[in-house]
Amino acid sequence: MDMVKIVAFTLGEEEYALDIEHVQSIERIQHITRVPNAPTFVKGVINLRGHVTPIIDLRSLLKIEQVDYTDNTRIIMTKLDEIELGLIVDQTKDVMDVKAEDFEAPASCGFDSEYIGGIANIQGRLIILLKLAELMEASVGDLQQVDGK
């Protein structure tokens, strides 16, 4: 039985998760330097411990209604291969071990999204597992178009 360790977080009333394998740290919201001509979901970049990292507003990318940041707002710093990306979320909840088979494919739940890897019902909580590779592809692809690369 394969276990997946996830970081659960909220966007509005919904709970989402990322595989912890790709999570480097969770940071408080801080000054974000805007990037001209960036897509609306790209909030800008931050300099974190000497690394300039693009910051994505996950609400905006997933087309969820925007809200003001609060004391609970966090940036989940992620890394996949050599790409680092910060994701703004409303609040981080917890780190959990989940059986891989507890995640149902999104299509079997009646909808399909390129960003969703599965949905699990864990102790009465519906948690949507996001696919970091697809989130990064959408984000970084758009950033590279801004750079002209």
N, C-alpha and C positions, 0 to 999 in steps of 0.2 A: 504494500500500500504506500504510494508516493504521497509525501506531505509537501505542501507549498507554504512557505512562510510569506505572509503578506503584511503590508502596512495599510490599514484601513483609514479612510478620511472622508469628510463630507463635502458635498457641494449642494447647498440648499438642504432639502429634506432627505436627499439620497446618500447612500453610503457607497463609496468606491474603494478600490484597492489596487495596489501595484505590487508586483513580486519584489520582495525586499532585496533580492539578489542585485537589483539595479539601483537601489536607493543608497546614496552616499551619506546624506545627512538631512535633517529637517531644521530649517532656519526660520527665525522670526522675520516678518516683513521688514524690509529696509529700503533705503533710497535706491530707486531703479532709474538708470539713465536711459532716457527715451532714444529710440533709433529712428531717424527720419525715413519716411516711405515704407515703414514696416507694416505687415498685415495687422489688422486691429487686435488680434489675439496675442501679438508679441508686445509685451509691456516695455521691453527694453533689455538692458544688460546690467549685471552687477559684477563688482570685483570682490570675489570671495576667496580669501586666503591666496591672493595672487593670481587667481584664474578669472578671466572675464567670461561670464556665462550668460547665455540668452535666457530670458525669463518669459514664460508663456502663461497667460491667464487661462486656466483650464476651463473655467465657466464660458469664456468667450469662444474658445476652440470647439467646445461641445455644444455651443449655441444654447446655453442656459442663461436665464435672466441675470443681469449684472447687479451686484450689491456693493456697498461700501466695505472696505476692509475693516476688520475689528482687531481686538487684542488677541483673538484666537486664530487669525489668518496666518498661514504658514506657507513657506516655500519648500517643496520637497525637491532636493537636489538629486538628480538622477544621472546615471552614466550607462551608456550602452555602446560597446566597442570603444571608440575613442571620442564619442560625442557626449558632451555634458549639456544638461538642460535643467532649468529650474521650473517647477510647476506650481503655480499659486493655487492653493486650496483653502476652503473656508476654515477647516479645523482638522487636525490629525486626531484619530481616535485611539488606535492601539495596534500592536503587532500581534499577529495570530498565526498559529499553525492550522492549515486547512487541508483536508484530504483532497487530492487532485480530482478524484471522482465526484466530489461534492459540487463541482462547478458544472453547470449545464451549459451546453452550447447556446449562444444567443438565438440562433435560428429555431431551436426547439422551444424557445419561450415565445415565439411569435414575432420576433423582429430581428433585424440584422444590422449591424453597424461595423464598419471596418475597425473601429477602435476598441470594441468589446470582445474580450477573450472568453468570458463566461459569466454566469450568475450563480451565486451560491446562497442557500438559505442556511444561515448559521445561527442557531439558538434564537430563531425568530427574526433575525436581521437579514434582509436581502442585501447582498454585497455584490457590486458589479466590478469584475476584474477587468482593468484596462490593459490594452496591449501597448506597451511602451514603444516598441519598434514602429508601429503605425502612427502613434502620436508624434514621434520624432520625425518620421518621414514627412508627415504633413507640415510640421513646423520648420524643420531644417530645409526642406525643399523650398518653402516660401522664403526663408531667410536668404538662401543662396540666390534666389531670383532678385532679391533686393540688392545683394552684393554684385550682381551681374556675372556670377560664376556659372 
